[in-house]
């Protein structure tokens, strides 16, 4: 163990965790609204990154403008996915919708390859890349700013849910679909809204990650890190997504980085650690740390 | 204002639950819909509010008219915009939202700019809710939850409120309180109310008109004061003998007198 590097790994893990929690937020949004676990979130993320790259490469747009345009497209894409793929499945067994999101992930992957090619691309930097040094810790500025942006996105969504009427409508529909309809809410429209927002969140994550590791098909696999995050944070919980994401980031970084023995490192324990931790948490808290407990009065 | 003409309701394309139900609610009236469990009262309400669709039910014959517009082909959210709100049975509220959020949820479909004054209006009907406004509604007592649920319906300023068993599982004292408020809402807001109830006595006391349902049909109807005097109603729903005395449980026969209704 190399304890000198502990603060360094902790800080890097925390920053990466910020992006994981934003991916987790996308999963939570859709699950909260429609009880669908979206396995295609990672592929929406990858698609967003590729679209942004395409705007910068082929139209010569500034990266921020391309980012904004990709967010606009993401709204349409998310809404369309709900309308075409998931709305016909309302009322069908949950397995059918899960298979649909899996199918969707394959379709999105195929579309991306057909439209943009399966090559690794690089996006112009959103932020300057010089390192910042805080005592013993050296951080990439772009990672730090990506973290800030992710947290900012988080705060915006928390405020949206707490203080706007649309946010209240989404929270209400999340609790009881029939009841929501009885007060005049259109539940399918709310599903569409949830998908549109989740798709925007995915695009933001995609571009932030692409800035760190490049635009490539494997970006979709990063969503796998968000799965343990939402499961032990609690599938319905926005605070759960943030805590879950940060925990996964830190665990991965510490467990993956601290052991010095090359044989041990070759095991890639960092990738496994979040899942092991998730299992232990679910053992004691089946709803996750912050999952909605059913209110039962006796 | 509301007219059901001979409607027939079928669940899942095979299960016939309502046969030839006709019913009318006039402007500003309270109409009681009585009947035993499984008679089809809730189904009648759901066919008006359109929530039948969420349970694979369908109005297969007849039609439902509200101020001249046909309702039976509309979606629930469209029917709400016509001014009809159903208060579902069993105090269904958004359990994780606070009391005030629950009330505001009642206005989400309309989005008029008067939410603040409307919330105040609900607090004048149910003063207790003002102190509970920041509480998570799932933890309130049954009576308080019923207040939230009726208050939420009130927020939409409905022309017609469909109340499904507001007395269910509440203490007699609270039932009386709730019924007083229902009557007050009817008088002050001019809201017509279609009230489904098991406590026939309480419902007929505030209603103008009453209908009795049995196995998917309406078997009897009339002005509320006439129904209160009806011998069959007295025996079946009010628990009185011909002499007008309360039956002692010792004398209750362990079989039920059956009545073949004309109709």
Interface residues (C-beta under 8 A of the other chain):
Chain A: X165 X168 X169 X171 X172 X175 X176 X177 X178 X179 X181 X182 X183 X184 X185 X186 X292 X295 X297
Chain B: X49 X51 X54 X75 X76 X77 X80 X81 X85 X86 X87 X88 X92 X93 X94 X95 X96 X97 X101 X104 X105 X106 X108 X109 X110 X111 X136 X138 X139 X152 X153 X156
